[in-house]
Amino acid sequence: MTKEQALLSIDASGIKPGQVWRHYKGGTYRIIATAIDESTLTPMVIYQSTVTNLEMPWARTLANFLSTVDVKAVERRFYPVF
């Protein structure tokens, strides 16, 4: 993937800093930033729990953040709360 492709993927995702997304297990997380991994050019999402600011930020690949999980039924790993 090129840097330009990574930027296009991030833009097409609609994920923006400040948005709140809910994890399928119930927690809510605020998007801090989107980023590109320097060594692999993989699009990334940086997010933090809305419950406390004491928790360290998390980072996931954009693909993983938008992926589905198959628990009892297939559902998105994260979905926007806005």
Backbone as CSV, one residue per row, in Angstrom:
resi,resn,N_x,N_y,N_z,CA_x,CA_y,CA_z,C_x,C_y,C_z
1,MET,0.843,-1.172,0.000,0.000,0.000,0.000,0.890,1.237,0.000
2,THR,0.498,2.215,-0.766,1.242,3.471,-0.791,0.668,4.432,0.245
3,LYS,1.398,5.486,0.526,0.920,6.502,1.459,-0.391,7.101,0.959
4,GLU,-0.478,7.338,-0.350,-1.689,7.912,-0.934,-2.878,6.966,-0.774
5,GLN,-2.662,5.678,-0.965,-3.733,4.689,-0.784,-4.180,4.637,0.678
6,ALA,-3.217,4.724,1.590,-3.541,4.724,3.016,-4.389,5.941,3.366
7,LEU,-4.016,7.100,2.852,-4.787,8.319,3.106,-6.195,8.215,2.532
8,LEU,-6.326,7.646,1.351,-7.644,7.457,0.741,-8.499,6.500,1.572
9,SER,-7.895,5.437,2.092,-8.622,4.481,2.942,-9.145,5.149,4.202
10,ILE,-8.307,5.958,4.819,-8.716,6.671,6.031,-9.855,7.629,5.709
11,ASP,-9.717,8.379,4.622,-10.750,9.336,4.231,-12.074,8.630,3.927
12,ALA,-12.011,7.521,3.215,-13.219,6.784,2.835,-13.910,6.156,4.041
13,SER,-13.182,5.906,5.118,-13.763,5.267,6.305,-14.736,6.184,7.030
14,GLY,-14.546,7.490,6.889,-15.388,8.446,7.595,-15.020,8.631,9.056
15,ILE,-13.975,7.968,9.500,-13.545,8.091,10.894,-12.797,9.410,11.068
16,LYS,-13.246,10.190,12.062,-12.654,11.512,12.307,-12.377,11.684,13.798
17,PRO,-11.324,12.440,14.150,-11.050,12.726,15.557,-12.269,13.369,16.219
18,GLY,-12.525,12.959,17.463,-13.644,13.497,18.228,-14.884,12.622,18.188
19,GLN,-15.006,11.757,17.188,-16.160,10.871,17.126,-16.103,9.861,18.274
20,VAL,-17.268,9.389,18.689,-17.352,8.354,19.716,-17.904,7.095,19.060
21,TRP,-17.220,5.990,19.294,-17.621,4.696,18.743,-17.808,3.713,19.891
22,ARG,-18.739,2.791,19.720,-18.998,1.773,20.737,-18.399,0.445,20.282
23,HIS,-17.688,-0.205,21.196,-17.130,-1.528,20.944,-18.242,-2.550,21.127
24,TYR,-18.155,-3.668,20.427,-19.216,-4.666,20.522,-19.390,-5.217,21.938
25,LYS,-18.374,-5.098,22.788,-18.498,-5.550,24.178,-19.121,-4.477,25.075
26,GLY,-19.370,-3.277,24.519,-20.101,-2.256,25.258,-19.377,-0.976,25.594
27,GLY,-18.061,-0.968,25.636,-17.333,0.247,25.981,-17.435,1.303,24.890
28,THR,-17.331,2.566,25.279,-17.316,3.642,24.297,-15.924,4.267,24.242
29,TYR,-15.541,4.649,23.052,-14.189,5.143,22.802,-14.229,6.362,21.897
30,ARG,-13.424,7.375,22.242,-13.311,8.590,21.437,-12.116,8.445,20.500
31,ILE,-12.344,8.774,19.246,-11.252,8.753,18.273,-10.328,9.931,18.559
32,ILE,-9.079,9.643,18.790,-8.074,10.681,19.034,-7.481,11.142,17.706
33,ALA,-7.174,10.170,16.850,-6.529,10.498,15.580,-6.584,9.300,14.655
34,THR,-6.358,9.567,13.391,-6.038,8.510,12.452,-4.568,8.703,12.110
35,ALA,-3.929,7.636,11.691,-2.490,7.697,11.461,-2.096,6.667,10.410
36,ILE,-0.853,6.736,10.007,-0.285,5.751,9.097,0.960,5.188,9.765
37,ASP,1.023,3.859,9.887,2.198,3.211,10.471,3.402,3.496,9.570
38,GLU,4.429,4.010,10.168,5.624,4.451,9.422,6.302,3.330,8.656
39,SER,6.391,2.160,9.235,7.167,1.096,8.597,6.367,0.286,7.576
40,THR,5.038,0.222,7.748,4.233,-0.608,6.843,3.253,0.187,5.987
41,LEU,3.090,1.479,6.300,2.114,2.358,5.638,0.676,1.875,5.822
42,THR,0.448,1.153,6.909,-0.881,0.652,7.227,-1.700,1.762,7.893
43,PRO,-2.928,1.998,7.421,-3.787,2.991,8.079,-4.133,2.518,9.504
44,MET,-4.124,3.448,10.456,-4.353,3.131,11.854,-5.420,4.045,12.445
45,VAL,-6.039,3.580,13.536,-6.986,4.378,14.311,-6.454,4.430,15.745
46,ILE,-6.348,5.630,16.293,-5.895,5.836,17.663,-7.125,6.274,18.461
47,TYR,-7.431,5.558,19.549,-8.652,5.848,20.292,-8.435,5.640,21.783
48,GLN,-9.345,6.227,22.592,-9.204,6.149,24.045,-10.585,6.010,24.673
49,SER,-10.655,5.311,25.777,-11.906,5.119,26.505,-12.520,6.464,26.878
50,THR,-13.842,6.556,26.793,-14.527,7.773,27.229,-14.782,7.756,28.730
51,VAL,-14.537,6.618,29.365,-14.807,6.486,30.796,-13.765,7.239,31.618
52,THR,-12.520,7.136,31.226,-11.457,7.798,31.977,-10.350,8.240,31.032
53,ASN,-9.767,9.373,31.298,-8.623,9.835,30.513,-7.318,9.270,31.047
54,LEU,-7.395,8.516,32.146,-6.189,7.934,32.726,-5.724,6.717,31.945
55,GLU,-6.622,6.149,31.147,-6.278,4.964,30.365,-5.416,5.364,29.170
56,MET,-4.442,4.539,28.865,-3.586,4.784,27.712,-4.403,4.681,26.428
57,PRO,-4.049,5.445,25.413,-4.724,5.291,24.113,-4.413,3.928,23.508
58,TRP,-5.331,3.457,22.676,-5.173,2.202,21.958,-4.957,2.518,20.487
59,ALA,-4.324,1.585,19.785,-4.136,1.718,18.342,-4.511,0.396,17.683
60,ARG,-5.278,0.492,16.620,-5.635,-0.682,15.813,-5.482,-0.300,14.355
61,THR,-5.277,-1.304,13.541,-5.302,-1.020,12.113,-6.727,-0.617,11.742
62,LEU,-6.856,0.196,10.729,-8.170,0.607,10.250,-8.998,-0.614,9.864
63,ALA,-8.380,-1.563,9.196,-9.095,-2.779,8.776,-9.636,-3.535,9.985
64,ASN,-8.842,-3.661,11.036,-9.300,-4.361,12.230,-10.393,-3.575,12.936
65,PHE,-10.242,-2.265,13.023,-11.228,-1.414,13.681,-12.593,-1.546,13.005
66,LEU,-12.604,-1.650,11.688,-13.855,-1.732,10.934,-14.308,-3.167,10.667
67,SER,-13.571,-4.136,11.185,-13.901,-5.536,10.911,-15.149,-5.979,11.663
68,THR,-15.630,-7.158,11.314,-16.758,-7.756,12.017,-16.244,-8.859,12.935
69,VAL,-17.044,-9.172,13.934,-16.737,-10.276,14.847,-17.924,-11.222,14.836
70,ASP,-17.671,-12.490,15.059,-18.732,-13.488,15.066,-18.840,-14.050,16.478
71,VAL,-19.676,-13.415,17.281,-19.866,-13.864,18.658,-21.130,-14.713,18.674
72,LYS,-22.283,-14.113,18.860,-23.549,-14.828,18.729,-24.136,-14.594,17.349
73,ALA,-23.815,-13.450,16.804,-24.195,-13.086,15.443,-23.078,-12.203,14.909
74,VAL,-22.927,-12.165,13.627,-21.879,-11.332,13.043,-22.257,-9.873,13.250
75,GLU,-21.349,-9.130,13.833,-21.568,-7.701,14.031,-20.245,-6.977,13.892
76,ARG,-20.339,-5.661,13.705,-19.134,-4.859,13.586,-18.415,-4.822,14.930
77,ARG,-17.087,-4.811,14.856,-16.280,-4.707,16.077,-16.554,-3.368,16.769
78,PHE,-16.585,-2.279,16.017,-16.902,-0.941,16.512,-17.977,-0.357,15.609
79,TYR,-18.843,0.469,16.179,-19.807,1.200,15.366,-19.975,2.590,15.958
80,PRO,-20.258,3.579,15.096,-20.306,4.969,15.560,-21.495,5.235,16.472
81,VAL,-21.247,6.047,17.490,-22.296,6.496,18.393,-22.687,7.917,18.040
82,PHE,-21.697,8.746,17.741,-21.847,10.175,17.416,-22.653,10.822,18.490
